[in-house]
Amino acid sequence: MKTAASIVAFLAPLSLAAPTSLARRAVTDADVLNYALTLEHLEATFYAEGLKNFTEKHFQDAGFTESLFYKNLGEVARDEATHVSFLTSALKAAGATPVAACTYDFGNLTPRTFIQTASILEGVGVSAYLGAAASIANKDYLTAAGSILTVESRHNAFIRNSLPQSPFPQPFDVPLDFDEVYSLAAPFIVSCPSSNPALPVKAFPALTLETMQQPIPQGSTIRFDVAQGTKLPSGPLYIAFPLVTGPVFELAQVDGDCIEVKIPTGANGPAGESYAILTSSNSSVTDDNTVAGPAVVQVYAPYLI
């Protein structure tokens, strides 16, 4: 059976074949809504396929025995489908063309790895809406996006609690920008309709956490593999752990295509579903200084106990 670590590893090899970036330009509200719709299509398809493939008994046999688990999972699936309908309608009402669903590959999942993958997707969804909020100009759209964000956060808490992991492992959620989120979503995307509007996003080279039992305690040393063919810049490299207060940087030890770093500790360190970005800067994370990533790292913070 796959572990959470192996699911994270699954994200790496496909990213090279996933759709990558389009020309950089100013981001409009229609871009943001279509970006959100791209993620909602992915989530809605993921849950629809999962509930088609696995029955309530399959989940019970995998250890998910809470009496309302399957019912709640169905509600999550319906929410994601509703988000798709809502964003599609909003874009049409604004005179914009909504993106259609793509073709996806979620791998060969079991009931347990399906829930582990759901945890990653819901966490990325929360970070996506949180990071995109500042780019929304229309207040009505901002309110709508905020209402979806709070529901995605509830989904995330439900899924994490079922694994079982802390449903709220940190006091602040982590915002990610458009390219960082797309880099995490792209590995699941095989192809998209050519009629879909172009989005101003790109996927960075993959950064893959070497197999470890997760969650990983703060203070642990972890190793990443950089996607084959990625050119590492000369000079020092760092792993940035994004936080709402700004990224925390750790000097990376480089051994060929392998990167080794220690997870920061304490209340100012990462906790729960966290992200690691390989960068050439220890003061900021930008598209220009990002080398690879993000990678998803589930972090256990003893200080919270």
Secondary structure as GFF3:
##gff-version 3
##sequence-region A 1 305
A	DSSP	alpha_helix	4	14	.	.	.	ID=ss1
A	DSSP	alpha_helix	29	53	.	.	.	ID=ss2
A	DSSP	alpha_helix	56	61	.	.	.	ID=ss3
A	DSSP	alpha_helix	69	93	.	.	.	ID=ss4
A	DSSP	beta_strand	103	104	.	.	.	ID=ss5
A	DSSP	alpha_helix	111	132	.	.	.	ID=ss6
A	DSSP	three_ten_helix	133	135	.	.	.	ID=ss7
A	DSSP	alpha_helix	139	162	.	.	.	ID=ss8
A	DSSP	alpha_helix	178	185	.	.	.	ID=ss9
A	DSSP	three_ten_helix	186	188	.	.	.	ID=ss10
A	DSSP	beta_strand	189	191	.	.	.	ID=ss11
A	DSSP	beta_strand	207	209	.	.	.	ID=ss12
A	DSSP	beta_strand	216	217	.	.	.	ID=ss13
A	DSSP	beta_strand	221	226	.	.	.	ID=ss14
A	DSSP	beta_strand	238	241	.	.	.	ID=ss15
A	DSSP	beta_strand	248	251	.	.	.	ID=ss16
A	DSSP	beta_strand	253	255	.	.	.	ID=ss17
A	DSSP	beta_strand	258	262	.	.	.	ID=ss18
A	DSSP	beta_strand	272	279	.	.	.	ID=ss19
A	DSSP	beta_strand	290	300	.	.	.	ID=ss20
A	DSSP	three_ten_helix	302	304	.	.	.	ID=ss21
###
